Amino acid sequence: MPPLIHRPGQMLTDSRKNWRPDRFGYELCGCKVELIFPTAKLLDYGEHWDDLEKSDNPFSVVVMAHLKHLETHRNMDNRLKWKSSLVKMLYQWGMPAGGYPGTVPVHRLDTEASGRHGRTLFR
């Protein structure tokens, strides 16, 4: 599996498998400037789902959430199931019940999901 924290460059989060920009440049008055940089694409981690689940790197949950967001964009029931599963995984890793300072507490996500879907996030 590619490392979850990539060297400096771009972390691409789009859904286009073949779009992989790796340079930026321009030319002005006969002078040319070009910057070539490494890229990583979150889509690439989809092939390593089992490794993401086993990882002790908290960023793996962010990657899994992004991948499931792309996969379930038209299926809200399935999306809710995955949100619940990923939040439970965060709790298993020791995330405080109220969340971390500056984040949305999970119980608010639960309330918002209940209002839209008529059910609670955890059963």
N, CA and C atoms as an extended XYZ file, in Angstrom:
369
Properties=species:S:1:pos:R:3:atomname:S:1:resname:S:1:resid:I:1 pbc="F F F"
N         0.845       -1.177        0.000 N   MET     1
C         0.000        0.000        0.000 CA  MET     1
C         0.892        1.242        0.000 C   MET     1
N         0.522        2.259       -0.797 N   PRO     2
C         1.296        3.501       -0.755 CA  PRO     2
C         1.245        4.103        0.646 C   PRO     2
N         2.275        4.828        1.060 N   PRO     3
C         2.232        5.436        2.396 CA  PRO     3
C         1.072        6.421        2.499 C   PRO     3
N         0.444        6.473        3.677 N   LEU     4
C        -0.708        7.353        3.856 CA  LEU     4
C        -0.317        8.818        3.935 C   LEU     4
N         0.824        9.113        4.476 N   ILE     5
C         1.305       10.489        4.485 CA  ILE     5
C         2.373       10.559        3.412 C   ILE     5
N         2.036       11.220        2.339 N   HIS     6
C         2.899       11.279        1.166 CA  HIS     6
C         3.910       12.402        1.318 C   HIS     6
N         5.003       12.310        0.612 N   ARG     7
C         5.977       13.399        0.623 CA  ARG     7
C         5.325       14.657        0.061 C   ARG     7
N         5.937       15.815        0.245 N   PRO     8
C         5.324       17.054       -0.235 CA  PRO     8
C         4.956       16.956       -1.716 C   PRO     8
N         3.839       17.496       -2.036 N   GLY     9
C         3.329       17.458       -3.399 CA  GLY     9
C         1.832       17.678       -3.348 C   GLY     9
N         1.107       16.980       -4.185 N   GLN    10
C        -0.343       17.121       -4.214 CA  GLN    10
C        -1.011       15.821       -3.800 C   GLN    10
N        -2.066       15.944       -2.986 N   MET    11
C        -2.920       14.809       -2.665 CA  MET    11
C        -4.222       15.067       -3.414 C   MET    11
N        -4.490       14.283       -4.436 N   LEU    12
C        -5.651       14.490       -5.291 CA  LEU    12
C        -6.848       13.715       -4.752 C   LEU    12
N        -7.976       14.399       -4.656 N   THR    13
C        -9.179       13.794       -4.075 CA  THR    13
C       -10.325       13.688       -5.069 C   THR    13
N       -10.060       13.918       -6.320 N   ASP    14
C       -11.121       13.865       -7.322 CA  ASP    14
C       -11.473       12.417       -7.664 C   ASP    14
N       -12.490       12.239       -8.498 N   SER    15
C       -12.961       10.894       -8.842 CA  SER    15
C       -12.490       10.440      -10.223 C   SER    15
N       -11.637       11.209      -10.868 N   ARG    16
C       -11.151       10.845      -12.215 CA  ARG    16
C        -9.882       10.011      -12.102 C   ARG    16
N        -9.967        8.737      -12.476 N   LYS    17
C        -8.840        7.820      -12.294 CA  LYS    17
C        -7.595        8.218      -13.083 C   LYS    17
N        -7.776        8.766      -14.263 N   ASN    18
C        -6.630        9.023      -15.140 CA  ASN    18
C        -6.114       10.456      -15.094 C   ASN    18
N        -6.701       11.320      -14.307 N   TRP    19
C        -6.224       12.702      -14.209 CA  TRP    19
C        -5.162       12.778      -13.131 C   TRP    19
N        -3.931       13.022      -13.520 N   ARG    20
C        -2.808       13.039      -12.587 CA  ARG    20
C        -1.815       14.145      -12.956 C   ARG    20
N        -2.187       15.384      -12.686 N   PRO    21
C        -1.248       16.465      -13.001 CA  PRO    21
C         0.000       16.341      -12.138 C   PRO    21
N         1.144       16.579      -12.744 N   ASP    22
C         2.400       16.476      -11.986 CA  ASP    22
C         3.328       17.652      -12.249 C   ASP    22
N         2.780       18.701      -12.898 N   ARG    23
C         3.628       19.853      -13.176 CA  ARG    23
C         2.791       21.106      -13.364 C   ARG    23
N         3.441       22.215      -13.130 N   PHE    24
C         2.850       23.521      -13.375 CA  PHE    24
C         3.928       24.380      -13.994 C   PHE    24
N         3.566       25.167      -14.980 N   GLY    25
C         4.562       26.021      -15.582 CA  GLY    25
C         3.931       27.130      -16.396 C   GLY    25
N         4.757       28.069      -16.737 N   TYR    26
C         4.321       29.157      -17.612 CA  TYR    26
C         5.537       29.743      -18.312 C   TYR    26
N         5.244       30.493      -19.377 N   GLU    27
C         6.294       31.132      -20.152 CA  GLU    27
C         5.923       32.596      -20.327 C   GLU    27
N         6.892       33.467      -20.146 N   LEU    28
C         6.650       34.897      -20.265 CA  LEU    28
C         7.908       35.569      -20.814 C   LEU    28
N         7.764       36.277      -21.883 N   CYS    29
C         8.876       37.035      -22.476 CA  CYS    29
C        10.104       36.170      -22.747 C   CYS    29
N         9.883       34.966      -23.215 N   GLY    30
C        10.989       34.078      -23.539 CA  GLY    30
C        11.564       33.310      -22.358 C   GLY    30
N        11.060       33.563      -21.159 N   CYS    31
C        11.511       32.834      -19.967 CA  CYS    31
C        10.478       31.759      -19.632 C   CYS    31
N        10.951       30.625      -19.246 N   LYS    32
C        10.056       29.515      -18.923 CA  LYS    32
C        10.327       29.042      -17.499 C   LYS    32
N         9.253       28.846      -16.741 N   VAL    33
C         9.347       28.330      -15.382 CA  VAL    33
C         8.484       27.080      -15.322 C   VAL    33
N         9.029       26.006      -14.766 N   GLU    34
C         8.254       24.775      -14.635 CA  GLU    34
C         8.542       24.139      -13.283 C   GLU    34
N         7.485       23.723      -12.622 N   LEU    35
C         7.587       23.039      -11.334 CA  LEU    35
C         7.031       21.635      -11.525 C   LEU    35
N         7.835       20.644      -11.249 N   ILE    36
C         7.414       19.244      -11.345 CA  ILE    36
C         7.316       18.722       -9.919 C   ILE    36
N         6.185       18.096       -9.596 N   PHE    37
C         5.944       17.679       -8.221 CA  PHE    37
C         5.309       16.291       -8.183 C   PHE    37
N         5.518       15.579       -7.079 N   PRO    38
C         4.896       14.259       -6.929 CA  PRO    38
C         3.409       14.405       -6.597 C   PRO    38
N         2.640       13.423       -6.994 N   THR    39
C         1.217       13.408       -6.651 CA  THR    39
C         0.849       12.054       -6.073 C   THR    39
N        -0.191       12.068       -5.278 N   ALA    40
C        -0.805       10.835       -4.781 CA  ALA    40
C        -2.300       11.024       -4.962 C   ALA    40
N        -2.992        9.952       -5.205 N   LYS    41
C        -4.421       10.028       -5.460 CA  LYS    41
C        -5.136        9.114       -4.467 C   LYS    41
N        -6.110        9.665       -3.735 N   LEU    42
C        -6.817        8.854       -2.749 CA  LEU    42
C        -7.509        7.654       -3.389 C   LEU    42
N        -7.917        7.774       -4.645 N   LEU    43
C        -8.529        6.633       -5.331 CA  LEU    43
C        -7.614        5.413       -5.349 C   LEU    43
N        -6.309        5.640       -5.381 N   ASP    44
C        -5.351        4.532       -5.426 CA  ASP    44
C        -5.431        3.646       -4.184 C   ASP    44
N        -5.909        4.204       -3.086 N   TYR    45
C        -5.974        3.436       -1.839 CA  TYR    45
C        -7.162        2.485       -1.805 C   TYR    45
N        -8.106        2.634       -2.741 N   GLY    46
C        -9.256        1.739       -2.788 CA  GLY    46
C        -8.859        0.285       -2.985 C   GLY    46
N        -7.749        0.071       -3.661 N   GLU    47
C        -7.240       -1.287       -3.883 CA  GLU    47
C        -6.655       -1.890       -2.607 C   GLU    47
N        -6.499       -1.081       -1.581 N   HIS    48
C        -5.856       -1.519       -0.336 CA  HIS    48
C        -6.804       -1.372        0.853 C   HIS    48
N        -8.092       -1.615        0.649 N   TRP    49
C        -9.088       -1.408        1.703 CA  TRP    49
C        -8.756       -2.200        2.965 C   TRP    49
N        -8.381       -3.463        2.803 N   ASP    50
C        -8.053       -4.295        3.977 CA  ASP    50
C        -6.894       -3.701        4.770 C   ASP    50
N        -5.894       -3.189        4.069 N   ASP    51
C        -4.763       -2.563        4.751 CA  ASP    51
C        -5.198       -1.298        5.490 C   ASP    51
N        -6.107       -0.526        4.878 N   LEU    52
C        -6.615        0.680        5.536 CA  LEU    52
C        -7.337        0.327        6.830 C   LEU    52
N        -8.149       -0.732        6.794 N   GLU    53
C        -8.890       -1.149        7.994 CA  GLU    53
C        -7.954       -1.598        9.110 C   GLU    53
N        -6.833       -2.195        8.756 N   LYS    54
C        -5.889       -2.711        9.750 CA  LYS    54
C        -4.906       -1.638       10.237 C   LYS    54
N        -4.829       -0.543        9.507 N   SER    55
C        -3.832        0.484        9.807 CA  SER    55
C        -4.113        1.151       11.152 C   SER    55
N        -3.048        1.547       11.846 N   ASP    56
C        -3.209        2.308       13.085 CA  ASP    56
C        -3.019        3.805       12.827 C   ASP    56
N        -2.942        4.186       11.568 N   ASN    57
C        -2.816        5.591       11.192 CA  ASN    57
C        -4.216        6.200       11.104 C   ASN    57
N        -4.546        7.198       11.922 N   PRO    58
C        -5.888        7.791       11.883 CA  PRO    58
C        -6.261        8.353       10.513 C   PRO    58
N        -5.278        8.716        9.708 N   PHE    59
C        -5.572        9.223        8.375 CA  PHE    59
C        -6.222        8.158        7.505 C   PHE    59
N        -6.038        6.888        7.849 N   SER    60
C        -6.669        5.821        7.067 CA  SER    60
C        -8.193        5.931        7.113 C   SER    60
N        -8.755        6.390        8.231 N   VAL    61
C       -10.209        6.563        8.317 CA  VAL    61
C       -10.651        7.703        7.403 C   VAL    61
N        -9.831        8.740        7.310 N   VAL    62
C       -10.144        9.844        6.399 CA  VAL    62
C       -10.168        9.328        4.964 C   VAL    62
N        -9.195        8.516        4.604 N   VAL    63
C        -9.139        7.951        3.259 CA  VAL    63
C       -10.357        7.057        3.013 C   VAL    63
N       -10.696        6.198        3.982 N   MET    64
C       -11.859        5.320        3.820 CA  MET    64
C       -13.142        6.135        3.691 C   MET    64
N       -13.273        7.193        4.482 N   ALA    65
C       -14.460        8.043        4.404 CA  ALA    65
C       -14.567        8.682        3.022 C   ALA    65
N       -13.454        9.144        2.498 N   HIS    66
C       -13.474        9.756        1.168 CA  HIS    66
C       -13.861        8.733        0.099 C   HIS    66
N       -13.273        7.554        0.166 N   LEU    67
C       -13.581        6.522       -0.829 CA  LEU    67
C       -15.056        6.122       -0.778 C   LEU    67
N       -15.592        5.983        0.428 N   LYS    68
C       -17.010        5.620        0.553 CA  LYS    68
C       -17.914        6.777        0.147 C   LYS    68
N       -17.461        8.000        0.354 N   HIS    69
C       -18.220        9.163       -0.108 CA  HIS    69
C       -18.385        9.102       -1.633 C   HIS    69
N       -17.304        8.814       -2.335 N   LEU    70
C       -17.377        8.707       -3.794 CA  LEU    70
C       -18.246        7.527       -4.224 C   LEU    70
N       -18.105        6.418       -3.519 N   GLU    71
C       -18.816        5.191       -3.897 CA  GLU    71
C       -20.323        5.276       -3.631 C   GLU    71
N       -20.724        6.001       -2.605 N   THR    72
C       -22.130        5.988       -2.180 CA  THR    72
C       -22.851        7.297       -2.465 C   THR    72
N       -22.361        8.092       -3.397 N   HIS    73
C       -22.917        9.436       -3.582 CA  HIS    73
C       -24.394        9.440       -3.970 C   HIS    73
N       -24.944        8.358       -4.463 N   ARG    74
C       -26.370        8.313       -4.805 CA  ARG    74
C       -27.148        7.306       -3.957 C   ARG    74
N       -26.522        6.798       -2.908 N   ASN    75
C       -27.179        5.801       -2.071 CA  ASN    75
C       -27.043        6.226       -0.606 C   ASN    75
N       -27.978        7.035       -0.142 N   MET    76
C       -27.885        7.605        1.201 CA  MET    76
C       -27.971        6.556        2.303 C   MET    76
N       -28.756        5.494        2.113 N   ASP    77
C       -28.823        4.456        3.142 CA  ASP    77
C       -27.477        3.767        3.319 C   ASP    77
N       -26.828        3.441        2.212 N   ASN    78
C       -25.509        2.807        2.277 CA  ASN    78
C       -24.479        3.777        2.842 C   ASN    78
N       -24.594        5.050        2.496 N   ARG    79
C       -23.667        6.064        3.019 CA  ARG    79
C       -23.787        6.148        4.539 C   ARG    79
N       -25.013        6.149        5.043 N   LEU    80
C       -25.231        6.218        6.486 CA  LEU    80
C       -24.623        5.006        7.185 C   LEU    80
N       -24.767        3.836        6.585 N   LYS    81
C       -24.175        2.609        7.146 CA  LYS    81
C       -22.658        2.758        7.262 C   LYS    81
N       -22.017        3.280        6.214 N   TRP    82
C       -20.563        3.423        6.238 CA  TRP    82
C       -20.112        4.500        7.210 C   TRP    82
N       -20.873        5.594        7.304 N   LYS    83
C       -20.527        6.626        8.287 CA  LYS    83
C       -20.518        6.033        9.684 C   LYS    83
N       -21.545        5.259        9.991 N   SER    84
C       -21.638        4.622       11.300 CA  SER    84
C       -20.439        3.715       11.550 C   SER    84
N       -20.094        2.923       10.558 N   SER    85
C       -18.976        1.988       10.687 CA  SER    85
C       -17.651        2.728       10.912 C   SER    85
N       -17.436        3.797       10.172 N   LEU    86
C       -16.178        4.536       10.295 CA  LEU    86
C       -16.094        5.290       11.619 C   LEU    86
N       -17.216        5.832       12.090 N   VAL    87
C       -17.204        6.523       13.387 CA  VAL    87
C       -16.937        5.521       14.509 C   VAL    87
N       -17.528        4.342       14.435 N   LYS    88
C       -17.251        3.303       15.436 CA  LYS    88
C       -15.771        2.955       15.451 C   LYS    88
N       -15.166        2.921       14.263 N   MET    89
C       -13.735        2.626       14.173 CA  MET    89
C       -12.929        3.714       14.892 C   MET    89
N       -13.326        4.977       14.740 N   LEU    90
C       -12.636        6.057       15.448 CA  LEU    90
C       -12.753        5.887       16.959 C   LEU    90
N       -13.936        5.506       17.436 N   TYR    91
C       -14.102        5.260       18.873 CA  TYR    91
C       -13.200        4.120       19.340 C   TYR    91
N       -13.088        3.068       18.541 N   GLN    92
C       -12.228        1.938       18.908 CA  GLN    92
C       -10.773        2.386       19.017 C   GLN    92
N       -10.375        3.388       18.260 N   TRP    93
C        -9.013        3.908       18.325 CA  TRP    93
C        -8.834        4.878       19.468 C   TRP    93
N        -9.926        5.210       20.162 N   GLY    94
C        -9.792        6.054       21.335 CA  GLY    94
C       -10.234        7.494       21.159 C   GLY    94
N       -10.982        7.805       20.113 N   MET    95
C       -11.479        9.169       19.962 CA  MET    95
C       -12.441        9.470       21.099 C   MET    95
N       -12.314       10.637       21.760 N   PRO    96
C       -13.230       10.970       22.852 CA  PRO    96
C       -14.669       11.080       22.338 C   PRO    96
N       -15.635       10.724       23.173 N   ALA    97
C       -17.042       10.723       22.774 CA  ALA    97
C       -17.507       12.084       22.292 C   ALA    97
N       -16.977       13.157       22.842 N   GLY    98
C       -17.366       14.499       22.413 CA  GLY    98
C       -16.584       15.001       21.222 C   GLY    98
N       -15.709       14.188       20.672 N   GLY    99
C       -14.864       14.618       19.568 CA  GLY    99
C       -13.652       15.372       20.082 C   GLY    99
N       -12.870       15.872       19.180 N   TYR   100
C       -11.698       16.664       19.520 CA  TYR   100
C       -12.049       18.142       19.441 C   TYR   100
N       -11.324       18.996       20.159 N   PRO   101
C       -11.616       20.435       20.092 CA  PRO   101
C       -11.616       20.925       18.645 C   PRO   101
N       -12.643       21.703       18.308 N   GLY   102
C       -12.740       22.255       16.964 CA  GLY   102
C       -13.415       21.345       15.957 C   GLY   102
N       -13.887       20.177       16.388 N   THR   103
C       -14.568       19.266       15.468 CA  THR   103
C       -16.043       19.176       15.834 C   THR   103
N       -16.839       18.658       14.915 N   VAL   104
C       -18.266       18.470       15.169 CA  VAL   104
C       -18.431       17.203       15.993 C   VAL   104
N       -19.057       17.281       17.162 N   PRO   105
C       -19.269       16.071       17.965 CA  PRO   105
C       -20.104       15.045       17.206 C   PRO   105
N       -19.795       13.785       17.415 N   VAL   106
C       -20.477       12.713       16.697 CA  VAL   106
C       -21.966       12.702       16.995 C   VAL   106
N       -22.386       13.051       18.223 N   HIS   107
C       -23.818       13.015       18.517 CA  HIS   107
C       -24.581       14.028       17.670 C   HIS   107
N       -23.931       15.121       17.251 N   ARG   108
C       -24.592       16.064       16.343 CA  ARG   108
C       -24.774       15.445       14.972 C   ARG   108
N       -23.779       14.693       14.511 N   LEU   109
C       -23.922       13.992       13.238 CA  LEU   109
C       -25.066       12.993       13.326 C   LEU   109
N       -25.163       12.325       14.470 N   ASP   110
C       -26.232       11.354       14.693 CA  ASP   110
C       -27.597       12.045       14.614 C   ASP   110
N       -27.746       13.187       15.254 N   THR   111
C       -29.001       13.919       15.255 CA  THR   111
C       -29.348       14.397       13.852 C   THR   111
N       -28.353       14.917       13.137 N   GLU   112
C       -28.606       15.380       11.779 CA  GLU   112
C       -29.024       14.228       10.884 C   GLU   112
N       -28.369       13.086       11.024 N   ALA   113
C       -28.726       11.926       10.205 CA  ALA   113
C       -30.121       11.435       10.549 C   ALA   113
N       -30.487       11.450       11.831 N   SER   114
C       -31.812       11.004       12.239 CA  SER   114
C       -32.889       11.880       11.622 C   SER   114
N       -32.632       13.190       11.606 N   GLY   115
C       -33.626       14.111       11.068 CA  GLY   115
C       -33.861       13.889        9.576 C   GLY   115
N       -32.827       13.571        8.855 N   ARG   116
C       -32.970       13.402        7.417 CA  ARG   116
C       -33.443       12.008        7.044 C   ARG   116
N       -33.030       11.021        7.799 N   HIS   117
C       -33.308        9.647        7.395 CA  HIS   117
C       -34.259        8.908        8.332 C   HIS   117
N       -34.685        9.570        9.395 N   GLY   118
C       -35.641        8.950       10.297 CA  GLY   118
C       -35.082        7.803       11.116 C   GLY   118
N       -33.774        7.766       11.327 N   ARG   119
C       -33.180        6.708       12.147 CA  ARG   119
C       -31.920        7.259       12.803 C   ARG   119
N       -31.411        6.546       13.762 N   THR   120
C       -30.208        7.007       14.440 CA  THR   120
C       -28.976        6.397       13.769 C   THR   120
N       -27.843        7.039       13.981 N   LEU   121
C       -26.619        6.587       13.384 CA  LEU   121
C       -26.153        5.262       13.983 C   LEU   121
N       -26.345        5.107       15.301 N   PHE   122
C       -25.916        3.882       15.957 CA  PHE   122
C       -27.135        3.085       16.397 C   PHE   122
N       -27.049        1.783       16.246 N   ARG   123
C       -28.142        0.898       16.670 CA  ARG   123
C       -27.628       -0.089       17.680 C   ARG   123
